[in-house]
Amino acid sequence: MSGQTHWDEEMTVLGPGISEAVQWAGLAVTEAAGMHLTDTSGRRIADLMGAAGVNLLGHSHPAYVEALTRQMSEWMIGAHASDARLEMTRLLRQLLPAHLDRIQLYSSGSEAVESAIRLAKSATGRFEILSFWQAFHGRTLGSLAHTSGAGTGLGPAAPGSISAPYANCSRCPLRLTSPACEFACVDLARDILREQSTGSLAAILVEPVQGRAGNVVPPTGYLRALRGLADEHGALLIADESMTGMGRTGTILASDQPDVRPDIVVLGKGLGNGYPVSAICAPTNLMQRGPFGAPSASSSSYGGFPLACRAVAVVAQTVHSEQLADRAGEVGARLLTRLRQDLAGLALVSSVHGIGMAIGISVNVTGKHQLRELFQQLVAAGVLVMTGGHTLRLYPPLTADEAELTAAIDILVSVLRHYQTPQ
C-alpha cells in the first residue's frame, strides 16, 4: 500500500483535528531509528520535529527498547509499588532540584497542568491563575483557559483566568527594547493584576521557553521578575516544563535559575521519550495540602503504572549517564551559530533563535498556505520540522549524531535559500 493510500484510508475514520504539521507531512512511517524515519516508499527522513520535543533519546533507543520490552513481559497494569517506580524516583531525585522532593504522575501534559493548578488552589486557598499571551498549556478545560487562542468559539474560559504579555522581545507588544525596558511587560502584568484580580491569585503559570509560539526565549532575569511578582501576591510560581524539561535547553530544568525556585514544575513530552507520561514536582509541604493531598484526590488512572515508570527511569538514567543536558547546550549552541551564519541576509528568514536543542527559524511568509508549501518542500527534500505561528521549530533528539544533524541542516538551509515566494 502506498503512503498516500494508507494516509487517505486512515483519514476516512480519524477525526480531522489532529496535528496540522502531521497532516501537512502526510507520512506513513514503517520504522524509525535515531533521528530518522522511514516511510512506506523506503525514503529516509531526518526527524527534526521530534513530535514537538517528545523524542528526547531518539527513535528506538536500544536501552529504552530493551527496558520497556522487559517490563512488558513482567508487569504492566496497576499503580502498586514496583522496582520500576522505585528506580524512577531515585533517578529523578538525582536530577531535580532538592526542594522538588515529591512527584505525582499523570498521562499527558494537559492533565499535569490541570493537576498543578489544582495543587496551587489547594495550597493557597485561592482560585486565580495568571498566564501569558501565546502560551500553550493544553486543551482540557482548565488548561484551555491558559492556551492562547485555543478557546475560540468554545464559550467562557474558566473563572479566574488572567492573561498578560510574555517577554517576547523580538515582537514586544509595548514596542520597547530589552534590557532598557527593565521588564516593562512584568510591570504591565502587575498593573493587570491590580485592575483585574479580586485579590485571590493562586499562581503564575509560565513556560520558561514558549514552545508553540516559536521557541521564544525570554531575556535573562525574566523568570526571576515573575518570581518576585508571585511573591508580592503570596502566590505560587508554576513552571510548565513539558517542552523544556529533562535537558532539552541545556539544563535539566530551564527554570533552574538563580533566585527563581519554582514552587511547582510540570514535566511531560521528553519525560517518557514517547511513552505517554507526565508529572508534577513540588515540595512535600505543598503536595500534602488538602484537598489535593487526600487519598485519591490527585491520582490518575494510569499514573505510576510500571511501564510508564520504566520509560521515565530509562530517560532519567540516560540523561544523567550521557550528560545529555550539557550536550544539548553545546551542540545546540553550534547549531544556532551555524544557522545564523548560513541564513544571514536571507529575505525569507526574519530571525533564528532558541536555546539548547529547541530552535526556532521565523520565516516571512504570507498566510498558512505559504508556510505549508515551505514545510512540504522540506519534507520532500528529506527533513521534517515542527511549526508554530510563522516559525519552523527544530527539536532533534539530544542523542543525535552531530554529523547526521549537520547533513539535515545542510538540506534545511538549501531549501530555505532556494525557496521562491509564490507571486
N, C-alpha and C positions, 0 to 999 in steps of 0.2 A: 504494500500500500504506500503511495506517495505521501510525502509530508503534508501537502495541501489537502489531499483526500482525507487523511487522518484528522487533520485540524477541522475540516468542514463537518465531518461526521460528529466530532465532539461538540461542536458549536450548535448542532441541532438540539442538544439536550441541556448543555450548561447554560446558566444564567449569563446575561450579557454584561454584568458589572465587574468582570474580572479585570485584572491589571491592564491598563492601557498599553504599557510598553510590551507586555506579554502578547497582547492582541496584535500590536504592530509587528512584532517579530514573527508571529505565526509559525514558530518552530515546533516540530515533533521530534523529541530527543530520544535516542535509543540508549546512550550511555554517556558517562561523564567521568573525567579524571583530572585531578589538579585544578587548573583554571580553564579547562577546555570542555566543551560539549561536542557530541557527535550527533548529527541529525540523521533522519531516515535515508538520506542520499549518500551517507558516508562523509559528509562535509564536516570539517573540524572548525569550531568557532571559539574564539577567545572570550570567555565569560567575565567581563568586567562589570556586569550587572550584579552578579552575586546575590540575586534575589533581594536587592536593596540592603546589602550588608549582612545577610544571613550566613553566607558561605565563608566563614572565618578561617577554617582549616583547609579549604579546598574540597572539591568533589572526591568522594570515595577515599578519603584519607585512610591509609592502611590500619593505623591504630584504632581509629574510630569504627571502621567496618568490623574489625575483629572483636572489639569490646561489645558493640551492640549485638552482633551475631551471637556471641557467647551468652549475653544477658537474655536474649530472646529464648534461648534453649533452656534457660534455668527458671526464670520467673519474670512475668511482665505486668501482672494486673494486681493492683492494690497498693495502698499508701502506708503499709506497715513498715517497721524498721527493716533496713536491708543493708548489706555490705555496700551496695551502690550508693545509697543515700549517705551512709557514714563517710565513705571516701569523698563524696562530693562536698560535704560540709567541711571536712578537714582541709581540702584543697582550696575551697573558696575563702576560708578564714586566712589562708596564707596570702591570698591575692588582694582581698578587700581591706579598706581602712579599718583599724581596730574598733572604732566606735560602731560600725555597722555589724553587730555581732549576732543578729537574728535574720533568718532568711525564710521567706514563705514562697512556695512555688505555685505557679499557675501555668496556663497553656498558651497564652498569647499576650502580646504587648498591650492590647486594649484591656484585657482582663486585669493585667498587673497595674495599669494606670488607674482603672476603676478602684482597685483594692488600695492603692496608695492614697487616693482621695478619701476613701472610707476611713483609712487609718488616720489621716490628718484631721478629719472631722471628729473621730473618736478621741484623739489625743488633746484636741483644743476645745472641744465643745462648740465649735463654730462651723459655718457652712459655706463661706465664700471662698472662691478659688480665683486667683489672678493668673492668667496665661497670656500668650503673646501672638501677635499677628504673624501669619504664615506658618504657624506651628502645626505639627502633626502628632497627635497623641492617640489616635484610634477612631473607630467608628461605632462603638457601642454607645448607649445613650449618654452616660456621664462623660466619657472621653470625647464624644462627638462635639460637646459644647466647647471644647478647647482645641478643636481641629479646624483650622481656618477654611471656611467655605464649605465644609462637609455637611453642614446642617441646612443648606439652602433648600427650600421647598419642603422642609420637614416640620415646620411649626416652631414653637418657642423652645429655646435652649433650657437646660437645667437651671433652676433658680440659683442665684449667687455667682453666676459666671461673669467674670470681668476680664476685659482684654486691653492690652497696651502694645505699643510698637516694640519690636525686638531690635537689638543693636545690629542691624544690617547696614553697615557703614557705606557699602557701595551704592545703596539705594535709600539713604536716610530720609524718612518721611519729614524730618524737620529741616532738611537741606543744610545740614551742618557737617563739619569735618572733625573726625577724631584725630588726636586727643584733645584738640582745642575746645570741643563741645563739653568736655567734663561730664560725660554721661547725661546729657540733657534728656535722653529717652527714659532714663531711670527717674529723673525729676518729673517728667511728664506722667510716668506711671504713678508716682507719688501723688500728683495732682488728681489723676483719675480716681485713685482710691479715696482721696478726700471728698470728691464730688459724688462718687457712685457707691462707695461701700457703706454698709449700715453699721460698720464697726465690728463686723463679725468675720474678718479674714482668717481663714484656717490655714491657707498655704499659698505659696507661689510655685507654680508648676512650669518648669522650663527645660528645654533641650539645650545642653551645653554647646552643641553644634546643631543648627537646624537642618535636618536631612532633606525632607521633601522640598523645602524652599530652595535647595540647590547646594547643600553642604556649606551653609553660611557660618563662618567662624566669627564670633564676636570679638571685640578688642580685649586685650589683657585688662583684667580688673572688673569686667562687666559682671561676672558671677559674684564677685566679692561685693559689688554695689547692690546686687539683688539680695545677697545675704543680709546686708545692712538694712535694706528695706523691709525684709521679712521680720527682722528683729525689732524694728521700730513698731511693728504691729503685733508683736507677740505671736507671729505666725511661723509655720514651718517652711522649709525650702525643700521642694521635691525636684530632684534631677532625673529627668526621663532619659536614661542612657540605653534605651532599647537599641538605638543605632550605634552609639559610640562606645558602649561598654565592652569589656574584655580585651582591650588593647588596640582597637582599630585606630585610634587617634594618636597613638604613641605612648600612652599611659594606660594602665588598667581601666581607670575611670577618667573621662575628660573633666569631670568636676572635682577631681582630687587636686585642688589648687590651694595655695596659702590663704587662710582666713575665709574659706568657703564652707567646708564641712557640711554638706547637705544632710538634712535630717532623715530623708527617705531617698533611696535610689531605686529606680526601675531598671531591670535588665531584661533583655529579650534577644530576638534575632540571632546574633552570633553566639549567644549563651549555649545553644544546643546544636549549632552548626547544621541546622536543617531539621533537627527534631523539634517539634512544636512545644517549647518550654519557655517560661518566663519566670521572673521572680521580683519580689520587692525585698530590699535590705534596709534594716533600721535598727536603732539601739533597742536593747531589751526593755527599757522603761517606756518606750513608745509602743512597742508590739504588745505589751501586757495591758494596755489601756482598754477599757470596755467602751462600747460593746465589741470592738474589733477582736480583743484578746480572749473572748469567751469561747469555750469549746464549740467547734463547727461554725463559728461566726465569720471566720475568714478563710475557710477551707475551699478547695476546688475539687471537682470530681476526679481530675487526673493529676492534681498537684502532688508530687512526691512519688509517683509511680516509678518503679525501679529502672525502666528503660530510659525515662527522661533523666533520672539522676545519673545513670551511667553515661549518657550523652554529655551532660554538664561536666562530669568528672573528667572525661577524656579531653574536653575542650580546656578545662582549667589546668590539667596536667601538662598538656601540650603547650599552652600559652606560657606556663611557668618554665618548663624544662628547655624549651627552644627560644625563650626570651623574645616572644613574638611581638610584644608591645614595643620593645626597643627597636626591633626590626621594622615594624610598621612606621615608626617615626623616621628612621634613617632612610629606608627605601622610598617612603612617601615623599620625603624632602627632595630626593633626587628626581623623582617623577615630576614633582611640581616645578622644579628648576628647569628640567628639560622641556616640559610642555610650555612654560612661559617663554623660553627662548625660541622654540620652534614655531610657536603660534603668534609671536610678537608682530604687530603691524598688520595682522590679518583682519580684513574688514568684517569677516563673519564672526570673529571672536571678540567679545567685549571684555571678558576677564577670565583668568584662570586662578582658582583659589582652592583652599581646603586645608586639611591637617592630617598627617599620617596617611593612611590608606583610605581616606574619604576625600575625594577630589571633585571639584565642580568646574565645568567649562561652560560659561554663559555665552550663548550664541545670539546673533542679531538676525532673527527670522521673524516673518510676519505670519502670525497665527499658527495653529496646530498643524495645518496641512503641510507647511514648510518644515516644521520640526519633525513631523512623521516622515517626510521624504528624506531628510538628512539621516534620521535614525535608520531607515530601511537601507540606505546606501551603505551605512556602516555594517549592518548585518550582512548585506550581500558581499561586502569585502572581507567578512570574517571576524567582526568584532561586535559584541553585544554590550550595550551600556544601559544604564537606567536614565530616566528623565525626571525633571521636576521643574515646573514653570518652563522657562526657555533655557534650561541648563541641562547639559549632559553630565550625569553623575557616575563616577567610577568607584567601584568597590571590589578591587581584586582581593583574593584570599591573602591572608598575612603570610602564608607559606609559599606564595607564588615564586617560581624560579625567575630571577631577575632578567635572564636572557629571554625567556618567554614573554615577560612583561614588556621588555624593550621592543620585541617583534610586534606585539599588539599595539603599542603606542606608535610604532612606525606606520602601521596601517591607518590608525585613527588620524594621525597628523596628515597623512597623504589625502585621505578623504576630505578632511576639512579644508585643505589647501586647494583642492580641485573642485570643491562644491560650487556650483553656479546657482545663484538665487533665481528661481523662475521669474520671468517677466510678466 
